[in-house]
Amino acid sequence: MTADPKSNTAKRRFPPLDPATMSAAQKQAAADMMASRKSLDGPFNGMLHSPELGDRLQRVGHYVRFMSPLAASLREIAILLTARHWTAQFEWYAHRKLALEAGLTPAICDAIAKGERPAGLDAAQSAVYDFAAALLATGQVSDDVFDAVERQFGEAGAADLIGTVGYYTTVSFFLNVDRFPVPGGGTPLTPLKSRA
């Protein structure tokens, strides 16, 4: 019998790497990750098993998380939607905290956790929510949804949102395949009945 991949007790598939036995490429990628994030938790240990890919991904992640001109609270809406869509336990746990620190209300986070559109979103939040939700549901966005983002953030903002959802989808895949648990034995998300 195999362990439930969504449980906190499933065996991890990417065992943590020992710095003493890492390859030179792994050591360099790990150093770059630590310089940016101060931790190899979450998806980064998995990424280190392919250090050249991991290094490139963490550079994209550094831009998306720390350099994108989109406000942190808006990025976090897209990240939470992505984590919830893929039921990425650690990503949800980590970014719910970051979303609250960035100014999102618990009600917005709780609605996303339930697979519901939050009430009371402002125009910028609505544009981000609708864009990310459509992209995750269909891999596409309508003209109205694109135009709303372009009005708020320009074409660069639309490109950054695509990159954010794409990067955090990859992060979610690393976490889910690795069976990375919710820290501290927290309550895991349950999969949504429908992602649409």
C-alpha positions as CSV (number, residue, x, y, z in Angstrom):
1,M,0.0,0.0,0.0
2,T,1.4,3.4,-0.9
3,A,1.1,6.5,1.3
4,D,-1.5,9.2,0.4
5,P,0.5,11.9,-1.6
6,K,-1.5,14.6,0.2
7,S,-0.9,13.3,3.7
8,N,1.8,14.6,6.1
9,T,3.2,11.1,6.5
10,A,3.9,10.2,2.8
11,K,7.6,9.4,2.2
12,R,9.4,12.2,0.3
13,R,10.7,11.4,-3.1
14,F,13.5,13.8,-3.2
15,P,15.6,13.1,-0.2
16,P,17.3,16.1,1.3
17,L,20.8,16.5,-0.1
18,D,23.9,16.4,2.2
19,P,26.1,19.4,1.4
20,A,29.1,17.2,1.9
21,T,28.1,15.0,-1.0
22,M,26.7,17.6,-3.4
23,S,28.2,18.0,-6.8
24,A,29.9,21.3,-7.6
25,A,26.8,22.4,-9.6
26,Q,24.5,21.5,-6.7
27,K,26.7,23.5,-4.3
28,Q,26.6,26.5,-6.5
29,A,22.9,26.3,-7.1
30,A,22.3,25.8,-3.4
31,A,24.5,28.9,-2.6
32,D,22.5,31.0,-5.0
33,M,19.2,29.8,-3.6
34,M,20.4,30.5,0.0
35,A,21.5,34.0,-1.0
36,S,18.1,34.8,-2.3
37,R,15.8,32.9,0.1
38,K,17.9,31.8,3.2
39,S,16.4,28.2,2.9
40,L,16.4,25.1,0.8
41,D,12.9,24.2,2.1
42,G,9.9,23.6,-0.1
43,P,10.7,23.0,-3.8
44,F,14.3,24.0,-3.7
45,N,15.7,20.7,-2.5
46,G,13.9,18.9,-5.3
47,M,15.2,21.4,-7.8
48,L,18.8,20.7,-6.7
49,H,18.5,17.2,-7.9
50,S,18.8,18.8,-11.4
51,P,21.0,21.7,-10.4
52,E,21.2,23.4,-13.8
53,L,17.4,23.4,-14.1
54,G,17.1,24.3,-10.4
55,D,19.4,27.3,-10.8
56,R,17.5,28.7,-13.8
57,L,14.1,28.2,-12.0
58,Q,15.3,29.9,-8.8
59,R,16.4,32.9,-10.9
60,V,12.9,33.1,-12.4
61,G,11.5,32.7,-8.9
62,H,13.7,35.5,-7.6
63,Y,12.4,37.9,-10.2
64,V,8.8,36.9,-9.8
65,R,8.9,37.1,-6.0
66,F,11.3,40.0,-5.3
67,M,11.6,42.1,-8.5
68,S,8.3,42.1,-10.3
69,P,6.7,45.5,-10.4
70,L,3.4,44.0,-9.4
71,A,2.5,44.8,-5.8
72,A,3.2,42.0,-3.4
73,S,-0.4,41.7,-2.4
74,L,-1.4,41.2,-6.1
75,R,1.3,38.7,-6.7
76,E,0.1,36.7,-3.7
77,I,-3.4,36.5,-5.1
78,A,-2.0,34.8,-8.2
79,I,0.3,32.6,-6.1
80,L,-2.5,31.5,-3.8
81,L,-4.7,30.7,-6.7
82,T,-2.0,28.6,-8.2
83,A,-1.2,26.8,-5.0
84,R,-4.9,26.1,-4.4
85,H,-5.5,25.0,-8.0
86,W,-2.8,22.3,-7.6
87,T,-3.4,21.7,-3.9
88,A,0.3,22.4,-3.2
89,Q,0.3,22.0,0.5
90,F,3.6,23.8,1.4
91,E,3.1,26.5,-1.1
92,W,-0.3,27.3,0.3
93,Y,1.0,27.3,3.9
94,A,4.0,29.5,3.1
95,H,2.2,32.0,0.8
96,R,-0.9,32.4,3.0
97,K,1.4,33.8,5.6
98,L,3.1,36.0,3.0
99,A,-0.3,37.2,1.6
100,L,-1.4,38.3,5.0
101,E,1.9,40.1,5.6
102,A,1.4,41.8,2.2
103,G,-2.0,43.1,3.3
104,L,-4.5,40.6,2.0
105,T,-7.4,39.9,4.4
106,P,-7.9,36.5,5.9
107,A,-11.3,36.5,4.2
108,I,-9.7,36.7,0.7
109,C,-7.3,33.8,1.6
110,D,-10.2,31.8,3.1
111,A,-12.3,32.2,0.0
112,I,-9.5,31.1,-2.3
113,A,-8.9,28.1,0.0
114,K,-12.6,27.1,-0.6
115,G,-12.3,27.6,-4.3
116,E,-14.5,30.7,-4.2
117,R,-14.1,34.1,-5.7
118,P,-13.5,36.5,-2.8
119,A,-16.0,39.2,-2.2
120,G,-15.0,42.9,-2.1
121,L,-12.0,42.8,-4.4
122,D,-10.9,46.1,-5.8
123,A,-10.3,46.7,-9.5
124,A,-6.6,45.7,-9.4
125,Q,-7.3,42.6,-7.3
126,S,-10.2,41.6,-9.5
127,A,-8.1,41.9,-12.7
128,V,-5.3,39.7,-11.2
129,Y,-7.8,37.2,-9.8
130,D,-9.7,36.8,-13.0
131,F,-6.6,36.5,-15.1
132,A,-4.9,33.9,-12.9
133,A,-8.1,31.9,-12.4
134,A,-8.8,31.8,-16.2
135,L,-5.2,30.9,-17.0
136,L,-5.3,28.0,-14.5
137,A,-8.7,26.8,-15.6
138,T,-8.2,26.9,-19.3
139,G,-4.6,27.9,-20.2
140,Q,-6.1,31.0,-21.8
141,V,-7.7,34.3,-21.0
142,S,-10.5,36.2,-22.7
143,D,-10.1,39.6,-24.3
144,D,-12.0,41.2,-21.5
145,V,-9.8,39.6,-18.8
146,F,-6.6,40.5,-20.7
147,D,-7.8,44.1,-21.3
148,A,-8.6,44.5,-17.5
149,V,-5.0,43.5,-16.7
150,E,-3.5,45.6,-19.4
151,R,-5.5,48.7,-18.2
152,Q,-4.2,48.2,-14.7
153,F,-0.6,47.1,-15.3
154,G,0.2,47.3,-19.0
155,E,1.4,44.5,-21.2
156,A,4.4,44.0,-18.9
157,G,2.0,43.3,-16.1
158,A,0.2,40.7,-18.2
159,A,3.5,39.0,-19.0
160,D,4.5,39.1,-15.3
161,L,1.2,37.4,-14.3
162,I,1.7,34.7,-16.9
163,G,5.2,34.2,-15.5
164,T,4.0,34.1,-11.9
165,V,1.3,31.5,-12.5
166,G,3.8,29.5,-14.7
167,Y,6.6,29.6,-12.1
168,Y,4.4,28.7,-9.2
169,T,2.8,25.9,-11.2
170,T,6.2,24.4,-11.6
171,V,6.9,24.9,-7.9
172,S,3.6,23.2,-7.1
173,F,4.6,20.3,-9.3
174,F,7.9,19.9,-7.5
175,L,6.2,20.0,-4.1
176,N,3.4,17.6,-5.0
177,V,5.7,15.1,-6.7
178,D,8.0,15.3,-3.7
179,R,5.1,15.0,-1.3
180,F,6.4,17.9,0.7
181,P,4.4,18.1,3.9
182,V,2.6,20.9,5.6
183,P,5.1,22.3,8.2
184,G,4.4,21.5,11.8
185,G,1.7,18.9,11.1
186,G,-0.8,21.6,10.0
187,T,-4.1,20.7,8.4
188,P,-3.6,19.9,4.7
189,L,-5.9,21.4,2.0
190,T,-8.3,19.0,0.5
191,P,-8.5,18.8,-3.3
192,L,-11.2,20.9,-4.9
193,K,-14.0,19.0,-6.6
194,S,-13.6,21.2,-9.7
195,R,-10.8,23.5,-10.8
196,A,-12.9,25.4,-13.2
